[in-house]
Every structure is written in C-alpha cells, then in structure tokens.
Amino acid sequence: MTLRLNDEEQAVLKAMAEREGLSQHEAARRAILERAERTGVHEAVATSGRRVVSRYADLLERLSQ
C-alpha cells in the first residue's frame, strides 16, 4: 500500500513520529488504529442511546409534556 500525503500532512506525520520515537510507518499505523477505536466507541454509544430512546419512548414522551 502507498500512502500519499501532501507536504503539510507529511510534516505532521514526521513530527508526530519523532515526538513519539516511532517510524513514520508505525506512527501512521497507530493513528489509524486509534481513530478506528474512537469511532467504534462513538458508534456503540450512539447505538445504546437509540435503544434506550426506543425502549422508553412512551415515558420520554410523557416527561416532555
């Protein structure tokens, strides 16, 4: 796989890798995995919220009046 970055993105990746003592490859890989983890958490929370709203829809409607 080839990752194409513009100059600004390349500079950010380089700085991040240097700051963390990692190769740019490892810094990019970790950033991807961290983002996937955060997105998954947000999706799980949203799914849970939808279930609660669905389950207690009648109660929530009464409380809103």
C-alpha positions in Angstrom: 0.0 0.0 0.0 1.2 3.5 -0.7 0.0 6.4 1.4 0.1 9.7 -0.4 0.4 12.8 1.8 0.7 16.5 0.9 3.6 18.4 2.3 1.7 19.6 5.4 0.4 16.1 6.2 3.9 14.7 5.7 5.3 17.3 8.1 2.7 16.5 10.8 3.4 12.8 10.4 7.1 13.3 10.7 6.8 15.5 13.8 4.4 13.0 15.4 6.7 10.1 14.7 9.8 12.0 16.1 7.9 13.1 19.2 6.8 9.5 19.9 10.1 7.9 18.9 8.5 5.9 16.2 9.0 5.4 12.5 6.6 7.3 10.3 5.1 3.9 9.3 4.4 3.0 12.9 3.0 6.4 13.7 0.6 6.3 10.8 -0.5 2.7 11.7 -1.2 3.7 15.3 -3.1 6.8 14.3 -5.3 4.6 12.1 -6.0 2.1 14.8 -6.7 4.8 17.4 -9.2 6.5 15.1 -10.9 3.2 14.4 -11.2 2.6 18.2 -12.6 6.0 18.9 -15.1 5.7 16.0 -16.2 2.3 17.3 -16.8 3.7 20.8 -18.9 6.6 19.4 -20.9 4.1 17.4 -21.5 1.9 20.4 -22.7 4.8 22.5 -25.0 6.0 19.7 -26.5 2.6 19.3 -27.0 2.2 23.0 -28.7 5.7 23.1 -31.0 4.7 20.3 -32.0 1.5 22.1 -32.8 3.5 25.3 -34.9 6.1 23.5 -36.7 3.3 21.7 -37.3 1.3 24.9 -38.5 4.3 26.9 -40.2 6.3 24.2 -43.6 6.4 26.0 -42.0 7.6 29.2 -39.9 10.2 27.5 -42.9 11.5 25.7 -44.9 11.8 28.9 -41.9 13.5 30.6 -41.6 16.0 27.8 -45.2 17.3 28.4 
